[in-house]
Each structure stands twice: as C-alpha cells, then as structure tokens.
Amino acid sequence: LFLNKRITKSQVLLMQYDLEYVSQKSIKGQ
C-alpha cells in the first residue's frame, strides 16, 4: 500500500511536469 502510494504520487508529479513542458513547448512553437 505504501509503495503503491509512493509510485502513484511520483507518477502524478511526472504527469504534471510533462503537461507543463508540453504546454511551454507549444506556446514557444506558436
């Protein structure tokens, strides 16, 4: 349970980072 929570939290952080990176990249592309 604890490991699963840690993995889920890290996955969410990675998703947020990817979203921010993609949004910044698209803004610069325009």
Secondary structure as GFF3:
##gff-version 3
##sequence-region A 1 30
A	DSSP	alpha_helix	2	29	.	.	.	ID=ss1
###
